[in-house]
Amino acid sequence: MRSQQPWYLFFVTLIFAVMSFKPLAKSGDYLYSFQTGSENWGSIALKGHLAYFGSDNGKLYAYDTDRAKLRWAFSTGDKVRSKPLLDQYRVYFSSDDGQLYALNRWTGEPLWQAQLHDGSYARVLPANHAPWEFDYTQSSPIADRANVYVGSTDGHFYAFSKHTGALRWKFNTNTKIRATATLYQDLVYITSWGGAVYALDKHTGELMWHYQTQGAIPSSPVIVDDVLVVGSRDTYLYGFSALNGTIIWKKALPGGSWVESSAAVGKDASHFYIGSSDAKLLFKMSTQTGDIVWQTTTPGWSWGQPVMHQDHVYIGSTGHDEPGWYVTQRGFLAVNTDSGDIVWQYQPNKIPGFVHGGVYASPAVSNSKVLVPDLDGFIHIFEK
């Protein structure tokens, strides 16, 4: 005969089950952080459970978000502010040391590197005095099946072989390039600090069309439903016909501030999301008309590119403490895409300097987590 379990063991098991029960995290709950120890101005690339990001300490990291564990780190000679490009088993990124790197994304082992000829360039970072350069961002690589493309502060836009790093062609803008290019059909679109928008043949680098704005362009060009959306420090946001450069619409956004942010495509491409600067606003806009659907106040300078995922759009802001300026605060928001209502938010920690903290770079969003690159020296992970 089988012996029966003593009656009291049932209650002991039940008590342990209750004690070990963890309530499900809700959207916006803080989960954990990874410390880089230096300011994080670079956006995060995510593939499965592996996140890739750079930091001002000159390192590129591969981080396992499921295990909350560092996979590997690769050191360069200067700040890494570009967003890593993930392509099959490779990861590409540029550094302020003047190099474009290709690494094995599983191991961090170098495959090749190419010279961008701008390692000696000194950034003019945001400050409360002239020159008003606010040179804080970095051109990130993009790729098609054959080439990887990236801009440089030496004034050239480069196309390299994706497999070997050999130079295919280069195009001279005569002024630094800080924005990330975009590809559409057989064209690659770039912008320059000199205020120009260029469409180049991606195979040869031949100029197909260009348009001159009246301000520097750190904003990256983005294709949304055949419209090329570009912001400029001339205070205008532009919508171009992608193939011939005709202006479809030109909008002065509320507040009359620089347009630093880049567009993020909405669910159906009939709308996009973009931030501002001194206006401290996040906009949802119509792609074909440039009309504002809604606008939501951000705590501070919303310089970065928003990220749209399912029903939320995410954007950070940076702040400062200078008297006599627009009041700006550190922040990070998750916003409902339909209504513009803030779903959850947090205020980043304060750091020393004119920009006293916040979130500039774009987060990475999975089905369960939001990874935020904070200027406080941490990557913060929240429940999606």
N, C-alpha and C positions, 0 to 999 in steps of 0.2 A: 504494500500500500504506500502511495506517495505521501510524504509528510507535508502538512500544510504550513504556510508561512505564518509566523507569529503575528497576531493582530496589530501589535504596536509598530511593526516595521512599515506597515502601510502609512501610518501617520508621520513617521520619521521621513519616509520618502517624499510625502506630500510637502512637509515643511521645507526640505532642501530644494524642492522644485520651486516653491514660492520665493525662497530667498535668492535663488539664482536667476529668477525671471527678470529680464531687462525690457522695459517698455520700448516700443519702436520709436526711433528718432523722428521728429517732424521736420518739415522743410525749414531750412535755415539754422538748424541746431549745429553748434560747433562740435566737431569730431576730434581732430588732432591737428598738429602742425609739424612741418619739417623746417629746421633752421639752416639757412645758408650763411647767416652772419653778416650779410651785406645787402645793400639795396637791390631790390628785384624790379627792374624796369622792363624785362623781357616777358613776352607772352608765353603761355604754356601750350605745348602740343601733346595730345593724348591719343594713345593707340591701345585699345583694350584697357588693361589695368596698369600700363606703363606710362608715366608722365615724363616729359622731357622739357627742361627749362634751363636758362642761363641766369647768371647773377653778376653783380659788379665785382665780385672777387675773382673774375676771370674764368670761372668754371661752368661747364655744361654738365647737368645732372640727368641721370635716368633713375626714376623713383617708382617703386612698386606700391601702388595705392591700396591694393588689397592687403598686403602684409605690413604696410607702413614701414617700408624698409628701403634703404638706398641700394640700387642695383650696381651703379658705377658712377664715377665722376671723372671728367677729362679737363685738364688745365690748359688754358691759353695764356697769352701774355698780357691781356687787358680785359676790360669789361665785356661781358656777353649780354647784349641787349636785343639781339635779333630773336625772332621766334624760330625754333627749330623746324625744319621741313623733314617730314617722315616719308620715305619712299622705299617700299619693300624692306630690305634688310639694312638700308642706309639712313643716316640722319645727317642733314646738312645745316650749317649755321655759319654766321660771320661773327668776327670779334673786332673790338677796337684795336687789336694788335695789327690789323690790316690784312688778315687772312680769311679766306673762305675754307671751311673744313668739311670733309666727308668722313664720317666714322661708321663703323659697324654698330648698328643701334642696339644689338644684343650684348655686345661686350665692351663697347667704347673704344675699340682699337682703331687707330687712324688708317684710312684707306688712301686718301690724298689730300693735299691742300693747295690752294691757288692764291696768288698775290693780288690783292685789291689796291695796293699802292696808297693806302691812307693810314698807315700805322702811326705816322708822326703828327696826324691832325689833332689839334687840341679843341675839345668841345667848349662852347660858350654856354654853360649851364644856366638855368633860370636864376635870375637875380633881380634885385630891386633898383637896378641902375643900368644905364646903357653900356654896351649895345644890347638891344632887346632881341637877342638871338633865340633864346629858349631852345637850345639845341640838345634835346634829351633823348631822342629816339634813334632807331637804327633800321636801315633797309634789311629786310629778311629775304632769304632765297625762295624762289618758286621754281617749278620744273614742269616740263612736259615729258614725252617718252624718251627724248634724246638729250636735252640740255637742261642745265640749271642756270637761272638768271638772277642777278643781284645788282643793286646799285652801290656806288662808292662815293665817299666824300672827295675823291680826286676828280669828280665831275663826270666819270664814265659809268655807263651801264654795260655790264658784262654778260656774255653768254659763254658758258663752259660746257664741255662734254660731261654728262652726268656720270659716266663710268670711269673716266680717266683724269678729269680736271683740265684737259687741254683747252686753251682758249679758242672759241669758234669765231666770235666777233665782239667788237665793242663800239659803243656810240657815245660821243662826247657832247655833254650838255653845257660845258664850261662853268658849271657851278655844282655844288655838292648835291647828292641825292640821299635823302633820308627815308623816303617813303618806300613801301613794298609794292612791286609791280603786280600786274594781273594779266592773265592770258585770255584771249577770246578769239576763236577760230584761228586764223594764221597771224594774228597780231598780238603784240605785247605792249601794254600801256604803262608809261612811267610818268612821274612828276619830279620837278626839281625845285631846289631852294630859290632858283631864279624866277619861279612863278609860272613855269611852262608846263603844259600837258602835251605829251608826245604819244603818237601811235607808230610803232615800228614793225616792220616785217620780222617775224620771230626767227626766220631762217637766215636772214642776211644782215639784219640791223638797219635796213634802209628806212628812212623816214617816209611815212605815208601821209600823216597830217600832224599839225601841232596848233595849240592855242595858248596865247599869253595872258595870264591873269596879272593882277597888280600887287601880288604879295607872295611871300614864300609859301611853299606847299609841303608841309610834313604829312598831310593827309594822303592816305594810300588810295589810288583809284580802284573802284569796285564796279563790276558789271552787275546790274540788276535788271533783268528782263530787257536786254538789248540796250539799256541806257547806262552810260558810263558816269558814275557819280563821283565828284571830286570836290573837296573843300579847300579853301584858300585863306591865307591870312589877309586877303583884301576884304574879308568879312562876308564873302559870298559863297554859296553852295551852288555847284553847277551840275546840270544834267545834259550830257552830250549824246548825240547819235554815235554809237560805238564805231561804225564803219567809216563815216566821213567827217566826224568832228563837228557837225552842225549843232548849235546850241538849241536844245529842246526847251529848257527853262533855266532861269538864273534867279536865285532867291537870296535876299538879305535876311538872315535869320533874326528873330527878336533879340534885342540886346546889343546888336551891332558889334559883336566880338569876333575875333579870329575863329575860323572853323578848323580846329585841330584834329577832330575825330574823323574816323572813316566809317563808311556805311556798313551795316550788317543786313543781309537779305532776310526778309520776312518769310512767313510760311508759304505764301503763294507767289512771291516775287512782285506782286502788285504794290507792296509796301516795303519800306526799309526803315531801319532805326539808326540814329546818329546822335552823337553828343555835340556839345558846344565848348566854349571856353569861359570867358567872364560871365556869359549869360547864365551859366550853371543850369543847363536844361538838357534833358534827353527828349528827342523827338521821334515820333512815328510819322512817316511822310509817305505821300503817294508817289510812286515811281514815275508815272507818266506826266505828272503836273508839278511835282515839287510842293504840293499843298500839305500843310500840317494837319494830321489827323488828331493827334493829341500831343501834349508836352507835359513833362513831369520834372519838377525841380530836383536837382542834385545838390548835395551839400557843398561841393566845390567845383574846381575846374574839371570838367568831364572831357579830358583830352583823348582818352583811349577809344578803341573800337569796341562797341558793344558785342555781346555774344547772345544769339537767340537759340533757345533750346525748348522745344515743345511750347508750353504756354507762358514761359518767362523770358524776359530779356535782362541780361546782367551787365552792369557797368559800374566802374569805380570812379572816384574823384580824388584829387589832390588839393591840399590847402596850404595856407601861409599865415603868418602873424603880423605882416607889415601894416602899420597904421597908415591911413590915407588911401589904401587900396580897397578894391572890392573885398568884402568879407567872404573868405572861402574856407571850407572845412574838409577834413578827411572823411571819406565815406566809401561804402560799397552797397549797391542796391540790387535786389531782385524785383522786377516790375512785371505786372501782368500785361501781356502783349495786346490784349483787346481793349482794356480800360485805361491803362497807364497807372493803375494803382500800385503803390509799393506793397509787396508781399512780405518781404523781410529785408533787414539791413543790419550792418554793424559799423561801428566807428573804429578805424584802424588806430594803432598806437602812434604817439607823437615821436618824431625823430629830430635831431638837430639840423639846422640849415634853413635857407629861405623857403624851399618846399619842405614843410614840416611833417610830411608823411602822407599816407593815403595809398590809393591803388591807381596806377596809370595803365598798366598792361592788361591785356584781355585774359580772363579766366579760362579754364577748361572745364567742360561740363560733361559728365557721363550720365547714365540712367539713375545713378544713386548718389553721386558726389559732385560738389562744386569746389574746384581748386583755385585759390585766389593768390596771385603773386603780390605780396604786400611790400611796401618800401621799408617796413620795420625789420627786414631781414628774415622773414618767415614766409613759407608757403602755407596758408591756412586752408584746411579742408572742412567743408560744411556738408550737412545732409542736403541733398537736392530737394 
